[in-house]
Amino acid sequence: MNSVSNRNILRQEFKKELQGYYQLNGQKNGSPIEGTIYPPDITPNDQVALEKRVDELSSFLASKEGINFRPTPEFGKGRVEDRAQVAASASGWVKASSRVALQTATSMIGNPAIQAMVNEGLKGCEAEFFTAPSSKSGMFHPADEINEGGLALHTARVVQMGEHLGEFFGLNASEKDNLRAGLVLHDSVKGGDPWAGYSNEHGELAGQFIASLNGPADAKAVAAQIATNHMALWRQKNDGTPNPAVPDNKMDMIASLSDYLAARDNIYVDVPGVDKSIAPISTPEDRMKPQVYSGTTKNRSKEFPRGMEITMDKEDLHVVINGKTYTGKINDPEIKDGYLSYGGFEGKELEGMSVKANFWLLTGAKGGKVVLGKGAETAEYFVRPPQA
């Protein structure tokens, strides 16, 4: 396949993702917002202008070197195995190079005072920021970011995407530095304060963290705003309830798009500072080992069991309740609200119940949540690996 064909495939992928972001033509993007979403520089309901924006931006990004398309199979069609293969093959260079890539992204900031502010922020980050995978579930983002250092690699990719979007939208030198500062630190408190795996309010926490740093007041204010609002359409409160915010200014718009596009699982953005010749340190077989978790629920009706043990084995979920094992498979190829749903369980304990889980074996997750549902009632089980 020649480079022209590759660019056309990439252009179509960007077009599909942007149409999803803006919910053009009735599409949904998983946010609670209804209807088409218009950016702040396009008049609401001017769909012609929005479609023109999507076409132009798709073509612009597809013309850039260092952005590659790699399709991810659907669930039930080899998705888990494929992501395990990608993650394993990249395990060495991601762990060794991701922090270098992050520092290289920081060095792109031209203003020394702003660069010093960001370096102060990086020094103040929890160690997990540099070692965590980029997605709490492993279901989203490019598969190489499932590795140790994946969040740092994601951050460098978001900065690089911001470079492209900053060019497209005509940012000046000062705006570009402010954007870089906000993007380098946008996920700096992703695990919460203190770090505990993942925080729904990590944007707001990052904004507060940036505001506490030493640096130029104007740059700090913009960077903090960018970090605070980067989840935009998918913002949530700490309890998980929706708290969306459509970007209403140029900088928030670019930051949100940078994060969104760099996190598409079919789009891999090259960043300076990585050495992909470093050999893998894990195998796909390592990634595919079944993961065992157990947990209980505090609030339940008698319809639901008190506790359970589960094993995630590729696309199967084995649930042990009162000593009996029930096996279900992924029954919906779409990820909804961060959960995968499972079906096909046979036996009275799970009869008539829905089952969903919000974590994935490829992350080597330290825990997660399983939700049983029956009618309008639900029971949540917070599960962890068995204690050694």
ABEGO torsion letter per residue (X at the ends): XBAAAAAAAAAAAAAAAAAAAAGBGGBBAGBABBEBBBBAABBBGBAAAAAAAAAAAAAAAAABBGBBBBBBBBBGAGAAAAAAAAAAAAAAAAAAAAAAAAAAAAAABABAAAAAAAAAAAAABBAAAAABBABAAGABEBAAAABBGAAAAAAAAAAAAAAAAAAAAGBBAAAAAAAAAAAAAAAAAAAEOBBAGBBAAAAAAAAAAAAABBEBAAAAAAAAAAAAAAAEAABBBAAGBBBBBBBABAAAAAAAAAAAAAABAABBBBBBGBBAABBBABBAAAAABBBBBBBBBABBBAABBABBBBBBBEABBBBBBGGBBBBBBBABABBBGGBBBBBGBBEAAABGBBBBBABBAAAGBAEBBBBBBBEABBBBBBBBBBBX
